[in-house]
Amino acid sequence: MKSWYVIKNKGNDCIDIALHDEIGLWGVSASEFINELKSNTTAKSINLSIHSPGGNMLDGLAMYNALKAHPAKVYSHVTGIAASAASTVLMAGDVITMPEDAYIMIHNPAGGAYGGSDEMRDYADVMDKLKAGAINIYAKKSGKDSDEISEMMDSETWLNSSEALDAGFIDTISDAVGVSNKANFSQHFKSLPFNAQSIDQKIEKIETIKDYETFLRDSGGLSKGLATALSSRAKSLFRSESEPPNNTAMRDIANALERLKVPASL
């Protein structure tokens, strides 16, 4: 079994599911997900961990429906990112939790068609139906009306934990789990959100050049070589190797990373 997709039966009472890749295509297919889920029908609870950029919308809807149909209580948890189709799977949770440094993203279904004008119109109708299905799922969980959900999808909305809680997409905020060692899906998106509050909290903990280098690697998403080089150039911001840095300057650099669209937390 691949490490990014695991179902573990911990006995008759609990199943652990880790969904840590794309949905459909060369990632996790609905058929394998559903077949394994059906083989564990006696469980009373399911722990679902998600770190996924999304993927095939139809597969995502099938996974959602399979989880909702299972007799077990589902506890969904965003490990790093639940985007696009993965966010619909997340909504199958009876209880949904999310750490401070994770994100949910919802947007309109997208795809392509080949053929004449009739085929193009038919495909557009399919996209509208898929969107309506997703809207229904988000609305059931959040309590928001369909028009508001539709506008959020039109705008490709990113939600951090506090925003997701306020919007009704999750039930609780858990402690940060740190996902820098997990798969990075930044190549799937034009831009990623920037959690300024989380960055400020991490900046306050920087006390040495080594701490700053670690900050650049873990929070800025930089390679070890680039973080080391940038740290060397930034030594002028420190009064000495052991004294606290200029936090204002650190925030300026964090803001520069944000403008470059470097992932802040993923």
Protein Blocks (a to p, Z undefined) as FASTA:
>chain_A
ZZkbccddebjkbccdddfbdeejjlccfklmmmmmmmmmmbcbdcdddddebjafklmm
mmmmmmmmpmbdcddddfkbcghjlmmmmmmpmbdcddfkbccdddddddddeddfklmm
mmmmmmmmmmmmmmmmmmmmnopafklmmmmmmnopaddfklmmmnopambdcddebjal
mccfklmpfbdcddfklmmmmmmmpmbfklmmmmmmmmnopafklmmmmmmmmmmmpfbf
kbccdfklmmmmmmmmmmnopafkZZ
